[in-house]
């Protein structure tokens, strides 16, 4: 087998810092393959799912880390496991359902030749292992233990479960950083209930969405819903905190101060809907300060493949799945707390109209990814300009006036990719 092509032979970075990102990084197939090896199967922790999604013994959830299909399971002792969804016999998918339950002692059986595996990924059954009538079968020294499924290391913070292929990856809490773990625990401070799922397809590279979720600069400019109804206003108190390794960003915004009127914000905005625009259900905009404090918006981007959000009372994780160099799927999982009142649950469900694939706020993000992918065609030797806020990759105690998080993403990416 040929060794992977070094990333720096595919791509030369156009600047000594991260104020430029070459368009080729979104469109080069060789670089994309290198990312699968160095990032998604490398020394990083990728989001797998919420522990509540597999809360019972025998529960499973099929998902992906990069291009690699994997399955998250819970065994009879309540322990979480993750293994590659690839039969050790002929490479077929073992699990073909998105989620389900096989029972406490149940098995995951490949439909092709019926090789069966337990929740840990160990091989527990091989048809005709000893042949039939003294003929055929496997050699006497065939070792079942040597033919289990490839297993990942698994760890969790709050209800969020992560996995890594690489035993040299740092501990999960070290990888994420203390402040980022604390925010996860804040948004999973009590037992949760899954309220629904949605899937969104982007005809664009996964890094365009990773940039978008870290880009506070675009929030009040692209999203027409914000200036029209005032739930996010330039000048609100907020901050953008990057982890020490620069891979993760925590953007948080507090509720508007009393003197920050929506009228003043609308006058300053370059885009807003017709002044007659109104909602049939204006109560959707109401924010219940259920978590204490004044934080009304959180966009928590964790490298490489998840965003944890609190937008008003919408709580969700967004998992990024790579589907090729120019295609991405975003899997939304919405949740609430098990002790929510029926009224609060109904309020969350109504507010979900603001987010997700067709959300009043979120739908423009998918379009932004698409038009960027279209626009770079024919210009792969050119580069984007990422200079809002200078060249800093440090945390900042204001929001909406910088691209520090985007530059931080590229700083961490370059280190992992050797660029």
N, C-alpha and C positions, 0 to 999 in steps of 0.2 A: 504494500500500500504506500502511495506517495505521501510524504509529509505535507501538512497543511501549508499553503502559501502564506508567508509572513504578511501581516497586514500592511506593514510599511512599504512592501513591494507593490501593493495594489494601490495605495493612496499616500500621497504626501500632503501633510497639513500645510495650508497656505499662509499661516501666521505663527509667530512664536507663542501666542496666547490663544484664548478662545473667543476672540472678537470676530473671528471668521469661522464658518463651517463649510467645507466644500460640498457642493451639490452632489458630487459623486458618492458621498457617503450614504445617500438615500436610494441609490440606483445601481450599485455595482454588485453583481451576483457573487463574485469571489469574496468580496468583503462581507456580504451577508452570511455566507457559509462559515467564514472565519468567526463571525459573531456567535454563531451557534456553538462553536467549540470553546472560544475564549470567555464568553459571557454566560450563555444559558447552560452550558455544561461545564462551566468554569467555576472558580472559587467565589461564587456569589450565592446568596439565598434568594430563591424565586418563590413568589406567592403561589400556594396550591389551592387554598379555599378556606372557608370558615369551619372551625371545629364543629359548630352546630349543624353544618350540612351533613356531617357523618356522626351524629350524636349517639347512635345505637350500635351495639355489636353486630357486625355483618354489613353495616352501611358502607357504601362506596360512592365515589365521585370520579368520573373520567375528566381529565383536563390535559393541558399541554404546558411544557416548559420550553419556550421557543418552538421549534418544530417537533420536539419529541413528545409522543403521547405517553401520559403517565396516569396512574390511578391512585387516589388517596383512599385508604381503607381504615376501618377500626376493627380490631380483633376482639375475641371473647373476653379478654382481660381489660378491654377499654383502651388499649394502646394504639396510637396512630402509626400507620405505615404508608410508604409511597414506593411504588415500583413502576418500572417502564412497561408500558402496555404493548409488549412484543413477545410473543411465544418463543421460548428457547428452542423449540423444534424447527419451525420453518419461518418464523418471523411474523406470523399473522397477529392481528389485534386479538388479544384475549377478551377484553371487555368492550362490547360494542354499544352499551347503553350510557347515557349521560350520568345517571345516578340510579341507585336502587339499594336493595338489601338481599344478601344471600343466606341470611340466618347465621347464628352464632358459630356453627361448625360447618357452614357452607363453603363451597369452593367456587373459584372463577375458572371456567372451563373453556378452552379454545374450541370453537366450533369445527375447525378444520380436521384435527385428528384427536380431539378430546383429551389433550393433556390438561391436567387439572392442577390448580395452585390454591393454597390457602391465603388468608388475609395478609400474611407477611410476605407473600411472593414465593414461598417454598413450593417446590414441585411435590405433589402428594399422590398423583395418579397418572399412569401411562398405560393405555389400552394395549393388550397383547404383549406386555413387557416380557413375558416368558414364552411367547409364541403360542402356537396352537397345535396340539397333537405332536409336540416335540419338534415342530418346525417353525422357522422364523423367529421373531422376537429379538430382543436386545442381548448383547453379550452378558455373560454372567457377572462381569465386573462393572456393569453400567451403574453409575453412582447418581442416584436421584438428587442428592444434596448438591451435586456439581452442576445441575441444570435448572436451578431456580431462576426467577426473574431478577433482572438487575435492580438493586435496591438503592434508594437515596437516603441520606441522613435527613431526619425530620425534627423540627423544633417549632415552638409557637410562642407568640406574645399576645396576651389577651386571647381573643377568639381567632386570631389570624395564624394560619398554619403555613410554614415555609419549608422548602426542601432544597437540598443541594446535592449535586453529583460528586463534588470534589471534597475529599476528606481533609484537604488542607485549608478549606474555607475557615475564616475566623468564626468564633461563636456568634450565634445569631444576634444577641444583644449588643455585642461589640460591633458587628457589621452595621446595625441600624443606628446605634448611638442612644445615649440615655434619654435625651429629650424626645426623640422620635418614639422610643418605646413607651415613654410616659404618655404621649398623646394617643397611642393605640389603646393603652389601658384606660384612658379617659373616655374614649368612644366605645369601649367595651367594658364599662364599669360594672355592668350587671348582666345576668343571663339574657340572651337575645332570642328572638324569633325571626325566622326568615319570612319575609313578606312577598318575595317574588324575584324573578330573574328576567333579564332582557339581553339580547345579543345584537351587536351593531357591527357592521362590516364597513371598513374604510378601504378604498382603492389607493392606498398610500403606505409608505414605509413606517414601521413601528416607531422609529425615532422621531418622526414628525409629531406623533401624538405625545410621546414622552416630553418633547419640547413644549408642546401646547399646554400640558398640565402644569408646567413649571413657569409659564409665561404670564405673570400678573399684569404685564404691560397691555395685553390685548383685552382684558376683562371688560372694562368700561367702554371699549372702542368697537369691538366686534359684536358683542351681545346686546342687541337692541332692547331686550326685555329689561336690562338693568337700568338704563337711563329713563325708560318710559315709566317704570313703576317704582324706581328708587330703592330697590333692596340692596344695592351696592353703589356707593358714591365715592368718587375721587375725594381724598382727604379724610376718609374714615381712618380711625386708629387701627393699625395693623402692623404686621411684620412678616419677613421672609427669613426663615432660619434654615441654614444648610448644615448637614452633618459634617463631621470632621473630614470624612473621605470625599465630601462634595457630591456623593451619589444621590442623596435623598434631600428633599426639600419639604419644609413645613410652612405653608402659607396660611395665616390666620387673620381674620378681620373681625373687629368688634362692632357692635350695633352702632348706628349713627348717633353722634352727639345731638343734643337738643337744638343746637344752633346750625346744624347741617341740613338745611331745608332741601326737599326734593326739587323745588322750583329753581333754587340757585344751581343745583347740579344739572338740571335739564338745560338751563341757559348756557352753561359752560360746555355741554356735550356737543360733539360734532355730528352725532347721529341720534335720532330718537324717532319714535313712531309719531304718527299724526296725533295732534293734541287731543283729539276726541277719542283716542284708543282707551278702552276700559275692559275690565275683566267681568265676565258673567258671575264669577265666584271670587270676589275680592278677598274673602277670608283666607284664600290660599296663601296670601302674602304674610299672614300672621306668624310671628315667631314666638314660640313658647320656650323660655329659658330653662329647659329641662335639666341641663347638665351643670347649672350654676355658672356664675361668672357672666361675662359680657361677650364671649366669643360666639358670633352668629354664623361664621363661615370658616370652614377648614378645607383646604385642598392639600392633602398629604401625599406627595409623590415619592414612592420608594422604588429604587432601581432594583431590577430592571423592568418589572412587569405589573405593578399595582399602584392604584390611587385609592386612598381612603378619603371619603368626603363627608362633611357635615355642611349642608347648605340649608340654612334655616333649620327645619326639623326633618329634612331628608338625610338618612344615614345609608351609606352604600359603600361597597368596594367595587372597583373597576379593574378587571384583570385584562392585561394586554397579551394577546396571543399573536405571534408572527405567523403569517400565512404566505410567505414568499417575500421577495425583495420589495414588491410594490403592493402588498396587501396585508391588512391587519384586521383582526376581529377583537372587539371589546366586549367582555362579558360582565354585565352589571348584576350584582347581587344586593338587593335591598333588604334592610332589616329594621326591626324595632326592638324594644325591650319586652321581656315576657310579662313584666308587671305594668305595662302601659294600660291606661284606661281605654275602653272602646272608643271614646271621643278622640283621644290622641292618636290611636291607630288609624281612625278615619281621616284625621288631619294629615298624617304622614302620606296615606294613600293619595289624597288629593294633591299634596305638594309634589308627589312623584311626577306630576305633569310638567314640572319645571326642568326635570333632568331626564337622563336616558336618551335613547336613540332619536326620539321625536320631541324631546323636552323643549319648552319655551326658551331655556337658556342653552342647553347642551347641543342642540342640533347643529349650531353653526360650527362647532369644533370639528365635527366630521367633514363638513364642507371645506373647512380651512385646510385639513390634511389633504383632501382630494385636489384642491386647486394648487397647492404647493407641489404635489407630485406631478401634476400636469404641467405646471409652469417651468419646472427645471429641465424638461425635455429639450435636448439640443444645447444645453448649457452646462454640462457636467464638469467642465473645467473652470467654471466660475464658482463663487462662494457667497453665502449669505452674510449680512452685516448684523453683528450682535453687539452694538456699542451703547445701547441705552443704559446709563449708569456707569459708563466708562469700561474698564476691563476687569472690574472686581469680581471675585468669586466668593466674597464674604457674605455673612448674614447682614441683613439690613432691617432697621426698626421702623421703616415705612413700607408701603406697598403700592404697586401700580406705576412706579416711575423707574423701573430698572429691569435688567435682564440677567441679574446675577445668577439666578437659579438655572437658566439655560446654559450660561457659560460654565457653571459648576457641573452640570450634566456632562458637557463635553470634556471637562477636565478629568472627571472620573472615568469616562468612557475611553479617553486616550490612554490612560494608564493601564486599564485592563487589556486594551487592544494592542499595546506596544507601539502607539503612533506618536 
